[in-house]
Amino acid sequence: MASKGILKNSGSSRMAVQGAGKPPTAPTSAPTVVFGRRTDSGRFISYSRDDLDSEISSVDFQDYHVHIPMTPDNQPMEDEDGGGAARAEERYVSGSLFTGGFNSVTRAHVMDKQDGAGAGAGRRGGAKGASACMVEGCDARAMRDARGDDVLPCECDFRICVDCFTDAVKAGGAACPGCKEPYKNTEWEDLAGGAEVTRALSLPRGPAGANGHKMERRLSLVKQTNVNQSGDFDHNRWLFETKGTYGYGNAIWPQDGVDDDADGGAPAGPGHPKELLTKPWRPLTRKLRIPAAVISPYRLLVLIRLVALAFFLMWRIKHQNQDAIWLWGMSIVCELWFAFSWVLDQLPKLCPINRATDLSVLKEKFEMPTPNNPTGKSDLPGIDIFVSTADPEKEPVLVTANTILSILAADYPVEKLACYVSDDGGALLTFEAMAEAASFANFWVPFCRKHDIEPRNPDSYFNLKRDPFKNKVKPDFVKDRRRIKREYDEFKVRVNGLPDAIRRRSDAYHAREEIQAMNLQREKMKAGGDEPFEPVKIPKATWMADGTHWPGTWLQPSQDHARGDHAGIIQVMLKPPSDMPMYGNIIEKSPLDFAGVDTRLPMLVYVSREKRPGYDHNKKAGAMNALVRASAIMSNGPFILNLDCDHYIYNSKALREGMCFMMDRGGDRLCYVQFPQRFEGIDPSDRYANHNTVFFDVNMRALDGLQGPVYVGTGCLFRRIALYGFDPPRSKDHSPGFCSCCLPRRRKASNANPEETMALRMGDFDGDSMNLATFPKKFGNSSFLIDSIPVAEFQGRPLADHPSVKNGRPPGALTIPREMLDASIVAEAISVISCWYEEKTEWGIRVGWIYGSVTEDVVTGYRMHNRGWKSVYCVTQRDAFRGTAPINLTDRLHQVLRWATGSVEIFFSRNNALFASSKMKVLQRIAYLNVGIYPFTSIFLIVYCFLPALSLFSGQFIVQTLNVTFLTYLLIITITLCLLAMLEIKWSGIALEEWWRNEQFWLIGGTSAHLVAVLQGLLKVIAGIEISFTLTSKQVGDDVEDEFAELYIVKWTSLMIPPLTIIMINLVAIAVGFSRTIYSTIPQWSKLLGGVFFSFWVLAHLYPFAKGLMGRRGRTPTIVYVWSGLVSITISLLWIAIKPPSEAANSQFGGSFSFP
């Protein structure tokens, strides 16, 4: 790898490119037209801007026409319009590794195309060579636009040159020589210009006055449509429109029968004006209410149980147990807390809803010919997908590569998709694995599109336990599947062999360096040097395949090459695709036939942010914010989907379903769409409640009926400007009250304030509008990043296709092609991922992912809801995403510990829901309050789990006697709880076993991880001790013979001590209670039964924990017995010391069993 050029700062955040070897990047300019007219004497007079305003209605001005002669060649002249230079620049960017950061220049290193990252780089060139006119007898080149893409004037994809096209229009009745259908557009200039001129140009109207220029900048479609290269408004494009550049529904209506056959028998197409006039407006989503026969009894039972709890607690407080006041006191405190926590958990569940999407309407609105989009190009907004990984040892690169392949094969417009891989460890192994994935994607992605494969993760697809040939009708599917399976096996071998290959390569290069250094030292000594011979010490570097040092983390850490000390790295592994489909094989002599299959691939970018000592990197939140800034400069998708490296796209249409909510009426007020997490590789009994269905199918559906579900860290589709910290349009305050959430009420007609409909507003500014001069203090000093904000806001708006749609965009505005990348753009992206960029900005404070908690996901979602945004829960018929979960008991407890610790941090921070703004609904605030409070229940839960044992040891109970009143209250509370569970199962669709597993693990986690989380949170608040966690290891499922081997491995951890102690103490207490009652002269069977019943209730919940300690064949580790014995003996001796047995109790005799 040789250094191609050095990109240095030039007084601003934008980089300038230097280097002799770099291809020219002169800005291209469109042909300009001078405004003017000829006088009667023949003299040409130019118009000034004042003349234009004064003579806008003159006859001469209206009759003025512009004629630009056609290029005499069969294609536009690439050397003059800069097309060749642009393509050379694109190849330079996609083939270079960009590095830079703190106190270092930004460098672009040209990568040799030895790996698969650039396997598709020559696709366009190969396509050009085969692009010839298909008219018989003509061997000229087919029409191409300025980008070098084929211009196909007919839907049958019949390639034709300019001369044959002109002859067909003039002499052939404007009919295609291939399919004999009439051309829909006969203007060659319009066809060569692409979608930029085939759609109607409509400037969004902004408010008049001083804010006019600001609104024009915010609402610009793209800078090519209304801004020329000098930055001034291009009046030529707007004042001199021709009929060919208008779409249906603006100024020119097509004549009847233009698109019909000659005999007039063909039906009108989907873009025909008659059908468009009669077609009703249809929504993209529907809200499905829970049937009243289910939800009404559910709410009634909540009220009944709430009243019963109140009366029960009042009765318990009034009726004390004087014989064991300490036992009564502990129990009543715990019961009060349990009632309070139940209310916090139950109130947000009063308004559950379901939602449904209509993908056919989405396709009809955004991907079918319309008056504003006659060509039917996709008008969907772009999506940037973030995949985060940090350690290739704990997160295998093969798992990450499969996730990337599922993303590249997603069913979404290819040109609107971009994937960014965040390697927070800066490992060469991850880099080369992504390069291998990019190479294999050339086969896998077209194969998925050709045969409609689901799921599109190759590892999951080939391990499906069902018939892979079901519903496959193409005759070559068997052959293609066998071939692609072989290619995937070879791909796995290459990826699994990368660690050894990198190690051997680095050792070989290091040995060569040492030999060269020793030879140089010997030559100096022979030349007469007096320097003594010393051993050569050369840092052992990690080498890339082209013989250069890896700029990231080395296998043996060194200065500037350690996990917390390395430069920023960006590599465009798959360049942005063209906006037109490319059919056929990508690689020559391909073993698979992809004729008629779109073989384009989405853009794939490898990013490793800069890390330096002395700078806080803020873990995953910092990595996500670095991706937000880099993606804003490189692709600027108005929506962001973040996925963990082990969560892949299981439903290829999931992105479309999420976009239905964003593009529907009122979708501009949605900050994110959260998908449920579904897991694979879980044991059939789900011993440790890994599926977590009660949370994802009960709690999250219920929150969807309020202000929206919480953000859970992965599988979430964000609106970019919501992450930027802007307020939603038409936001309002919520008055305190519960009825508004459950009962419908009549809405008052409100006159919307023009300021409220503005999309880019921040509550931090008290003025009429924001001052753009303050943006650098908020977002940093990157002008590229700041300029991208209004563009992302406009592109993320819903279509203004209905009078009720406020803050919409005109249809067809996003059909223009994406700008190509150049070196200055990538250099700017290097700048914004540097370690110093966030200094003195609001990143992590109010912008992006929020810092300060190990559960940055919950805090980030809370901030958005606190600003008035709404979110939506999207449950698809086929799971949208699937991932892996730890099935080992120890790993599962550490995962729960991390979540609980984050909740404690939230409770002791300013993100506590008690300090929420009035823009958050009351029940939503209660839900967030419960998120921060639930770990504290562990204190009372542990005490309550010991109460049965203490009762059996002492011979007392929490009440004086088991009378009818106590039993009645207990029966009512228990029955209502069971009925509520049954109704929750009814409206959520979960199974009874899943509900019971959740109850069991609630007690297991509450007596172990939650208690430690509370202690760690208190230490952080009081003593300032920071909390560190390790990544959860992801397993690669290659061991088919023992899929659940991890389930039976016992890894000792201190988190097991509290539940283990509870089990042993309760077992000992049951034995003591039975022996005392049997051998007592006055046995008190009622108190024994009460204590034994509650002890069995505790042990039943802890049964999965005890089963996990037994391992595969019931072999319990010795350490378990040692700890159990020590703890049991200690507590027994402590109890005897506190309350020794009295002699009177031993001398008692007589008595009988009595039960009230």
Residue pairs with C-beta under 8 A, 6 or more apart in sequence:
1 97
1 109
1 110
1 111
1 112
1 544
1 546
1 547
1 548
2 109
2 110
3 107
3 108
3 109
3 110
4 19
4 21
4 22
4 92
4 96
4 108
4 109
4 110
5 17
5 18
5 19
5 21
5 22
5 107
5 108
5 823
6 18
6 19
6 105
6 106
6 107
6 108
7 15
7 16
7 17
7 18
7 98
7 100
7 105
7 106
7 107
7 108
7 823
7 824
7 827
7 830
8 15
8 16
8 18
8 105
8 106
9 15
9 831
10 16
12 781
12 783
13 780
13 781
13 782
13 783
13 784
13 828
13 831
13 832
14 782
14 783
14 784
14 824
14 827
14 828
15 106
15 823
15 824
15 827
15 828
15 830
15 831
16 824
17 25
17 108
17 823
17 824
17 827
19 108
22 92
22 823
23 85
23 88
23 89
23 92
24 85
25 85
25 89
25 822
25 823
25 824
26 82
26 85
27 82
27 229
28 81
28 82
28 83
28 85
28 86
28 229
29 228
29 229
30 228
30 229
31 68
32 228
32 236
33 66
33 68
33 236
33 240
34 46
35 46
35 47
35 52
35 235
35 236
35 239
36 44
36 45
36 46
36 47
37 44
37 45
37 47
37 60
37 61
37 64
38 44
38 45
39 45
47 55
52 61
52 235
52 239
55 61
64 240
65 240
66 236
66 240
68 189
70 162
70 188
70 189
71 77
74 140
74 141
74 142
74 143
74 161
74 162
74 163
75 141
75 143
75 144
75 162
76 83
76 144
76 145
76 146
76 192
78 84
78 146
78 148
81 146
83 146
83 147
83 148
86 147
86 820
86 822
87 124
87 147
87 148
87 820
89 820
89 822
89 823
90 575
90 576
90 820
90 821
90 822
91 121
91 575
92 108
92 110
92 823
93 572
93 575
93 821
93 822
93 823
93 825
93 826
94 118
94 121
94 572
94 573
94 574
94 575
94 821
95 110
95 111
95 113
95 118
95 121
96 108
96 109
96 110
96 111
96 571
96 572
96 823
96 826
97 108
97 109
97 111
97 551
97 569
97 570
97 571
98 106
98 107
98 108
98 109
98 569
98 570
98 571
98 826
98 827
98 829
98 830
99 106
99 107
99 109
99 551
99 567
99 568
99 569
99 570
99 830
100 106
100 107
100 567
100 568
100 610
100 827
100 830
100 831
100 834
101 567
101 568
101 610
101 612
101 830
101 834
101 835
102 610
102 612
102 834
102 835
102 836
104 567
106 827
106 830
106 831
108 823
108 826
108 827
109 548
111 117
111 118
111 546
111 571
112 545
112 546
113 119
113 121
114 545
114 546
115 432
115 435
115 436
115 439
115 545
116 435
116 436
116 437
116 438
116 439
116 440
116 442
117 434
117 435
117 438
117 439
117 571
117 573
117 574
118 573
119 438
119 439
119 442
119 586
119 587
120 438
120 442
120 574
120 575
120 586
120 601
121 575
123 582
123 586
123 599
124 148
124 149
124 578
124 582
126 586
126 588
127 150
127 582
127 584
128 144
128 148
130 584
131 141
131 142
131 144
131 150
131 159
132 139
132 140
132 141
132 142
132 159
133 139
133 140
133 141
133 142
133 159
133 160
133 161
133 164
134 142
134 158
134 159
134 160
134 177
134 178
135 160
135 161
135 164
135 177
138 161
138 163
138 164
140 161
140 163
140 164
141 161
142 150
142 151
142 159
142 160
142 161
143 150
143 151
143 153
143 159
143 160
143 161
143 162
143 165
143 188
143 191
143 192
144 150
144 151
144 192
145 151
145 192
145 193
145 194
146 192
147 194
147 578
147 817
149 578
149 579
149 580
150 159
150 580
151 191
151 192
151 194
152 158
152 159
152 580
153 160
153 165
153 176
153 183
153 185
153 191
154 176
154 178
154 179
154 181
154 183
155 181
156 176
156 178
156 179
156 181
157 583
158 176
158 177
158 178
158 179
160 168
160 176
160 177
162 188
164 177
165 188
166 188
168 174
168 175
168 176
168 177
168 183
169 183
169 186
173 182
174 182
174 183
174 186
175 181
175 182
175 183
176 182
176 183
181 261
182 258
182 259
184 258
184 259
184 374
185 191
185 198
185 244
185 374
187 244
189 197
190 197
190 198
190 244
190 245
194 579
194 580
194 816
194 817
195 375
195 377
195 579
195 815
195 816
195 817
196 224
196 225
196 816
196 817
197 244
197 245
198 245
198 247
198 374
198 375
199 247
199 372
199 373
199 374
199 375
199 812
199 813
199 815
199 816
200 245
200 246
200 247
200 249
200 250
200 371
200 372
200 810
200 812
201 225
201 226
201 237
201 238
201 241
201 245
202 250
202 372
202 810
203 216
203 219
203 226
203 238
204 215
204 219
204 221
204 794
204 809
204 810
206 212
206 214
206 215
206 216
206 218
206 219
207 215
207 754
211 769
214 769
214 772
216 226
217 790
218 759
218 760
218 790
218 793
218 794
219 790
219 794
220 226
220 227
220 790
220 791
220 794
221 794
221 813
221 814
221 816
222 791
222 816
224 816
225 237
225 816
226 233
226 234
226 237
226 238
227 233
227 234
228 234
241 251
243 252
246 252
247 370
247 371
247 372
247 373
247 374
247 812
248 254
248 271
248 273
248 276
248 370
248 371
248 372
248 374
249 273
249 276
249 371
249 372
250 371
250 372
253 273
254 273
257 264
259 268
259 269
259 271
259 272
260 266
260 268
268 274
268 275
269 275
269 369
270 364
270 368
270 369
271 368
271 369
271 370
271 371
271 374
271 376
273 371
276 370
276 371
281 801
281 802
282 358
282 361
283 358
283 361
283 664
283 665
284 357
284 358
284 361
284 362
284 365
284 660
284 661
284 663
284 664
285 355
285 356
285 357
285 358
285 660
285 661
285 664
286 355
286 356
286 357
286 358
287 353
287 354
287 355
288 353
288 354
288 355
288 356
289 295
289 353
289 354
290 352
290 353
290 354
290 987
291 987
294 983
294 986
294 987
295 352
295 987
297 983
298 980
298 983
298 984
298 987
299 350
299 742
301 976
301 979
301 980
301 983
302 346
302 349
302 350
302 980
304 972
304 976
305 972
305 973
305 976
305 977
305 980
306 343
308 969
308 972
308 973
308 976
309 339
309 342
309 973
311 969
312 969
312 970
312 972
312 973
313 332
313 335
313 336
313 339
315 965
315 966
315 969
316 331
316 332
316 335
316 959
317 332
319 959
319 960
320 328
320 960
321 327
321 328
321 956
321 957
321 958
321 959
321 960
322 960
323 956
323 960
324 954
324 956
324 957
324 958
327 947
327 950
327 951
327 954
327 956
327 957
327 958
328 958
328 959
330 943
330 944
330 947
331 944
331 947
331 958
333 940
334 940
334 941
334 943
334 944
334 947
337 937
337 940
338 937
338 940
338 944
341 930
341 933
341 934
341 937
344 926
344 929
344 930
344 933
345 930
345 934
346 980
347 738
347 923
347 926
348 699
348 702
348 703
348 706
348 923
348 924
348 926
348 927
348 930
349 698
349 699
349 702
349 984
350 702
350 738
350 741
350 742
350 923
351 702
351 705
351 706
351 741
351 742
351 923
352 698
352 701
352 702
352 704
352 705
352 987
352 988
353 701
353 704
353 705
354 701
354 875
355 661
355 704
355 872
355 873
355 874
355 875
357 657
357 660
357 661
357 874
357 876
358 660
359 653
359 656
359 657
359 660
361 660
362 380
362 656
362 659
362 660
362 663
365 379
365 663
365 799
365 801
365 811
366 378
366 379
366 380
366 663
366 799
367 376
367 377
367 378
367 379
367 380
367 413
368 376
369 375
369 376
370 376
370 811
370 812
371 811
372 810
372 811
372 812
373 379
373 811
373 812
373 815
375 815
377 579
377 815
378 413
378 415
378 416
378 814
378 815
379 799
379 811
379 812
379 813
379 814
379 815
380 412
380 413
380 416
380 659
380 663
380 814
381 416
381 637
381 638
381 639
381 659
381 662
381 663
381 795
381 796
381 814
382 416
382 417
382 418
382 635
382 636
382 637
382 638
382 639
382 795
382 814
382 818
383 412
383 416
383 417
383 418
383 637
383 639
383 640
383 641
383 655
383 659
383 717
384 418
384 419
384 420
384 627
384 631
384 635
384 636
384 637
384 639
384 640
384 641
385 407
385 417
385 418
385 419
385 420
385 640
385 641
385 642
385 643
386 420
386 422
386 624
386 627
386 631
386 640
386 641
386 642
386 643
387 400
387 403
387 404
387 407
387 419
387 420
387 421
387 422
387 642
387 643
387 644
387 645
388 422
388 424
388 620
388 623
388 624
388 627
388 642
388 643
388 644
388 645
389 395
389 400
389 421
389 422
389 423
389 424
389 425
389 430
389 645
390 423
390 424
390 425
390 620
390 623
390 1031
391 425
391 427
391 1031
392 425
392 427
392 429
392 430
392 433
394 1030
394 1031
394 1032
394 1033
394 1034
395 645
395 646
395 1031
395 1033
395 1034
396 1034
396 1035
396 1036
397 429
397 430
397 433
397 495
397 498
398 433
398 459
398 492
398 495
398 496
398 1036
399 645
399 646
399 884
399 1034
399 1036
400 421
400 430
400 433
400 434
400 645
400 646
401 433
401 434
401 436
401 437
401 495
402 457
402 458
402 459
402 460
402 648
403 457
403 643
403 645
403 646
403 647
403 648
403 649
404 419
404 421
404 434
404 437
404 441
404 604
405 437
405 440
405 441
405 444
405 445
405 456
405 457
405 458
406 455
406 456
406 457
406 648
406 649
406 650
407 417
407 419
407 602
407 643
407 648
407 649
408 419
408 441
408 444
408 445
408 574
408 601
408 602
408 604
409 441
409 444
409 445
409 448
409 449
409 453
409 456
409 649
409 652
410 417
410 456
410 602
410 649
410 652
410 654
410 655
411 652
411 653
411 655
411 656
412 655
412 656
414 577
414 598
414 600
414 601
414 602
415 576
415 577
415 578
415 579
415 600
415 817
415 818
416 637
416 814
417 602
417 603
417 655
418 576
418 602
418 603
418 604
418 605
418 631
418 634
418 635
418 637
419 602
419 603
419 604
419 605
420 605
420 607
420 627
420 630
420 631
421 430
421 434
421 604
421 605
421 606
421 607
422 607
422 608
422 609
422 623
422 624
422 626
422 627
423 430
423 431
423 552
423 606
423 607
423 608
424 608
424 609
424 617
424 620
424 623
425 552
425 553
425 563
425 608
426 552
426 553
426 563
426 566
426 569
426 608
426 611
427 552
427 553
428 502
428 542
428 544
428 550
428 552
428 553
429 498
429 499
429 502
430 606
431 550
431 552
431 569
431 571
431 606
431 608
432 498
432 502
432 545
433 495
433 498
434 573
434 604
434 606
435 573
436 491
436 494
436 495
436 498
437 491
437 495
438 573
438 574
438 601
438 604
440 487
440 488
440 491
441 574
441 601
441 604
442 586
442 587
442 599
442 601
443 484
443 487
443 590
443 592
444 456
444 458
444 484
444 487
444 488
445 599
445 601
446 586
446 592
446 594
446 597
446 598
446 599
447 453
447 480
447 484
447 592
447 594
448 456
448 652
449 597
449 598
450 474
450 480
450 594
450 597
451 472
451 474
451 477
451 480
451 481
453 461
454 461
454 650
454 651
454 652
454 878
455 461
455 648
455 649
455 650
455 651
455 652
455 882
456 649
456 652
457 648
457 649
457 650
458 484
458 488
458 491
459 1037
460 648
460 650
460 680
460 882
461 468
462 485
462 488
463 1037
463 1040
468 481
469 477
469 478
476 593
480 592
480 593
483 591
483 592
484 592
487 591
502 542
502 543
502 555
503 555
505 543
505 545
506 540
506 541
506 542
506 543
506 555
509 541
509 543
509 547
510 538
510 540
510 541
510 543
513 538
514 536
514 538
517 536
517 538
518 536
521 533
521 536
524 531
525 531
525 533
539 554
539 556
539 558
539 559
540 554
540 555
540 556
540 558
541 549
541 550
541 554
541 558
541 561
542 549
542 550
542 553
542 554
542 555
542 556
542 561
543 549
543 550
544 550
549 561
550 561
551 561
551 566
551 567
551 569
552 561
552 566
552 567
552 569
552 608
553 561
553 562
553 563
553 566
554 561
554 562
557 563
559 565
560 566
560 567
563 611
564 611
564 612
564 613
564 617
565 611
565 612
565 613
566 608
566 610
566 611
567 610
568 608
568 609
568 610
568 830
568 833
568 834
569 606
569 607
569 608
570 605
570 606
570 607
570 608
570 630
570 826
570 829
570 830
570 833
571 605
571 606
572 603
572 604
572 605
572 634
572 821
572 826
573 604
573 605
573 606
574 601
574 602
574 603
574 604
575 603
575 821
576 603
576 635
576 818
576 820
576 821
577 600
577 601
577 602
577 603
578 600
578 817
579 816
579 817
579 818
581 598
581 600
582 598
582 599
582 600
583 594
583 595
583 596
583 597
583 598
583 599
584 594
584 595
584 597
584 599
585 592
585 593
585 594
585 595
585 599
586 594
586 599
603 634
603 635
605 630
605 631
605 634
607 626
607 627
607 630
607 833
609 617
609 622
609 623
609 626
609 833
609 834
609 835
610 833
610 834
610 835
611 617
611 835
612 835
615 835
615 836
616 622
617 623
617 835
618 625
618 844
618 851
619 854
619 856
620 849
620 856
621 844
621 848
621 849
621 850
621 851
621 856
621 860
622 838
622 844
622 849
622 851
624 642
624 848
624 849
625 838
625 843
625 844
625 847
625 848
625 849
626 832
626 833
628 640
628 720
628 723
628 848
628 849
629 780
629 782
629 785
629 829
629 832
629 833
629 837
630 829
630 832
630 833
631 637
631 640
632 720
632 784
632 785
632 788
632 789
632 792
633 782
633 784
633 785
633 788
633 825
633 828
633 829
633 832
634 821
634 825
634 826
634 829
635 818
636 720
636 788
636 791
636 792
636 795
637 720
637 792
638 719
638 720
638 721
638 792
638 793
638 795
638 796
639 659
639 662
639 717
639 718
639 719
639 720
639 796
640 717
640 718
640 720
640 723
641 655
641 658
641 715
641 716
641 717
641 718
642 714
642 716
642 718
643 649
643 714
643 715
643 881
644 713
644 714
644 883
645 1034
646 883
646 884
646 1034
647 677
647 714
647 715
647 881
647 882
647 883
648 881
648 882
648 883
649 655
649 880
649 881
650 678
650 878
650 879
650 880
650 881
650 882
651 657
651 876
651 878
651 879
651 880
651 881
653 876
654 675
654 876
654 880
654 881
655 717
657 874
657 876
657 880
658 673
658 675
658 717
658 874
658 880
659 717
661 667
661 670
661 673
661 872
661 874
662 670
662 673
662 717
662 719
662 796
662 798
663 798
663 799
664 798
665 798
665 802
665 804
665 805
666 798
667 798
668 728
668 729
668 759
668 796
668 797
668 798
668 806
668 807
668 808
669 728
669 729
669 730
669 731
669 869
669 870
670 708
670 719
670 869
670 870
670 871
670 872
671 708
671 718
671 719
671 722
671 728
671 861
671 864
671 865
671 869
671 870
671 871
672 708
672 711
672 716
672 717
672 718
672 719
672 722
672 861
672 864
672 871
672 872
673 716
673 717
673 871
673 872
673 873
673 874
674 700
674 708
674 709
674 710
674 711
674 712
674 715
674 716
674 717
674 871
674 872
674 873
674 874
675 715
675 716
675 717
675 874
675 875
675 876
675 880
675 881
676 696
676 697
676 700
676 715
676 873
676 875
676 879
676 880
677 692
677 696
677 712
677 714
677 715
677 881
677 883
678 691
678 879
678 880
678 881
678 882
678 883
679 690
679 691
679 882
679 883
679 884
679 885
680 882
680 883
680 884
681 884
681 885
681 887
681 1035
681 1037
681 1043
681 1044
682 690
682 691
682 885
682 887
683 887
683 1044
683 1047
685 997
686 993
686 994
686 997
687 887
687 997
687 1047
687 1104
687 1107
687 1108
688 887
688 889
688 892
688 997
688 1001
688 1004
688 1104
688 1108
689 994
689 997
689 998
689 1000
689 1001
690 885
690 886
690 887
690 892
691 885
691 994
692 998
693 990
693 991
693 994
693 998
694 990
694 994
694 995
694 998
695 998
697 875
697 988
697 989
697 990
698 984
698 988
698 990
699 927
700 709
700 710
700 873
701 873
701 875
701 987
701 988
703 709
703 710
703 873
703 924
703 927
704 872
704 873
705 741
706 741
706 921
706 923
706 924
706 927
707 865
707 870
707 871
707 920
707 921
707 924
708 865
708 869
708 870
708 871
708 872
708 873
708 924
709 871
709 872
709 873
710 858
710 861
710 862
710 927
710 928
710 931
711 857
711 858
711 860
711 861
711 864
711 871
712 857
712 858
713 855
713 857
714 881
714 883
715 880
715 881
719 796
720 792
720 796
721 759
721 760
721 789
721 792
721 793
721 796
722 728
722 864
722 869
723 847
723 848
723 849
723 860
724 779
724 789
724 847
724 848
725 762
725 778
725 842
725 846
725 847
725 848
725 863
725 867
726 759
726 760
726 761
726 762
726 793
726 867
727 761
727 762
727 763
727 867
727 868
728 867
728 868
728 869
728 870
729 756
729 757
729 758
729 759
729 761
729 806
729 807
730 752
730 756
730 757
730 806
730 807
731 756
731 867
731 868
731 869
731 919
732 868
732 919
733 918
733 919
734 740
734 918
734 919
734 920
734 921
734 922
736 922
737 922
738 922
738 923
739 745
740 921
741 921
741 922
741 923
752 806
755 761
755 768
755 769
757 806
757 807
758 769
758 807
759 793
759 794
759 797
759 807
760 770
760 789
760 790
760 793
761 769
761 770
762 770
763 867
764 846
765 771
765 774
772 786
775 786
775 789
776 786
777 840
777 841
777 842
778 841
778 842
778 846
778 847
779 785
779 786
779 789
779 841
779 842
779 843
779 847
780 832
780 837
780 838
780 841
780 843
782 828
782 831
782 832
782 837
784 825
784 828
785 832
794 809
794 813
795 809
795 813
795 814
797 807
797 808
797 809
798 805
798 807
798 808
798 809
799 805
799 808
799 809
799 810
799 811
800 808
800 809
800 810
800 811
801 808
801 811
831 837
837 843
838 844
841 847
844 850
844 851
844 852
845 851
846 863
848 860
849 856
849 857
849 860
850 856
850 859
850 860
850 863
850 911
852 859
852 905
852 909
852 911
853 859
853 902
853 905
853 906
853 909
853 911
854 898
854 901
854 902
854 905
854 1027
854 1029
855 898
855 899
855 901
855 902
855 903
855 905
855 906
856 902
858 902
858 903
858 906
858 931
859 906
859 911
861 871
862 906
862 911
862 913
862 916
862 928
863 911
864 871
865 871
865 920
865 924
865 928
866 916
866 917
866 919
866 920
867 917
867 919
868 917
868 919
868 920
874 880
884 1034
884 1035
885 892
885 895
886 892
886 894
886 895
886 1032
886 1033
886 1046
887 1044
887 1046
887 1047
888 1046
888 1047
888 1049
888 1051
889 1050
889 1051
889 1056
889 1105
889 1108
889 1109
890 1050
890 1051
890 1052
890 1053
890 1055
890 1056
891 1032
891 1033
891 1046
891 1051
893 1005
893 1008
893 1009
893 1053
893 1055
893 1056
894 1009
894 1029
894 1030
894 1032
894 1053
894 1055
895 1032
896 1005
896 1009
896 1010
897 1009
897 1012
897 1013
897 1029
897 1055
898 1029
900 934
900 935
900 1005
900 1009
900 1010
900 1013
900 1014
901 935
901 1013
901 1016
901 1017
901 1027
901 1029
903 931
903 932
903 933
903 934
903 935
903 1013
904 932
904 935
904 936
904 1013
904 1014
904 1016
904 1017
904 1018
905 1017
905 1020
905 1027
906 912
906 931
906 932
907 932
907 933
907 936
907 1017
908 1017
908 1020
908 1021
912 929
912 932
913 920
913 925
913 926
913 927
913 928
913 929
913 931
913 932
914 929
916 925
916 928
920 928
934 1010
935 1010
935 1013
935 1014
935 1017
936 1014
937 1006
937 1010
938 1006
938 1007
938 1010
938 1011
938 1013
938 1014
939 1011
939 1014
941 1003
941 1006
941 1007
941 1010
942 1006
942 1007
942 1011
942 1058
942 1062
945 1003
945 1007
945 1062
945 1066
945 1098
946 1062
946 1065
947 958
947 1094
948 1066
948 1069
948 1091
948 1092
948 1094
948 1095
948 1097
948 1098
949 1065
949 1066
949 1068
949 1069
949 1091
949 1095
950 1069
951 957
951 958
951 1069
951 1087
951 1090
951 1091
951 1094
952 1069
952 1070
952 1072
952 1073
952 1088
952 1091
952 1092
952 1095
953 1069
953 1072
953 1073
953 1135
954 1139
955 1073
955 1076
955 1084
955 1087
956 1087
957 1086
957 1087
957 1090
957 1091
958 1090
959 966
961 1086
961 1156
962 1086
962 1087
962 1089
962 1090
962 1155
962 1156
963 1156
964 1156
981 992
981 995
984 990
984 995
985 991
985 992
985 995
997 1104
999 1101
1000 1100
1000 1101
1000 1102
1000 1103
1000 1104
1001 1104
1002 1101
1003 1098
1003 1101
1003 1102
1004 1059
1004 1101
1004 1102
1004 1104
1004 1105
1007 1058
1007 1059
1007 1062
1007 1102
1008 1055
1008 1056
1008 1058
1008 1059
1009 1055
1011 1058
1012 1054
1012 1055
1016 1025
1016 1027
1019 1025
1020 1026
1020 1027
1035 1046
1037 1043
1039 1045
1047 1108
1048 1111
1048 1112
1049 1111
1050 1108
1050 1109
1050 1111
1050 1116
1050 1117
1052 1117
1052 1119
1052 1120
1056 1105
1056 1109
1056 1120
1057 1123
1057 1127
1059 1102
1059 1105
1060 1105
1060 1109
1060 1120
1060 1123
1060 1124
1060 1127
1061 1123
1061 1124
1061 1127
1061 1128
1061 1131
1062 1098
1062 1102
1063 1099
1063 1102
1063 1105
1063 1106
1063 1124
1064 1124
1064 1127
1064 1128
1065 1127
1065 1128
1065 1131
1066 1095
1066 1098
1066 1099
1067 1099
1068 1128
1068 1132
1069 1091
1069 1095
1070 1091
1070 1092
1070 1095
1073 1088
1073 1091
1073 1092
1074 1088
1074 1092
1077 1083
1077 1084
1077 1085
1077 1088
1080 1148
1080 1151
1081 1148
1081 1149
1081 1150
1081 1151
1082 1148
1082 1149
1082 1150
1082 1151
1083 1151
1083 1153
1084 1151
1085 1153
1085 1154
1085 1155
1086 1154
1086 1155
1086 1156
1109 1116
1109 1117
1109 1120
1110 1116
1111 1117
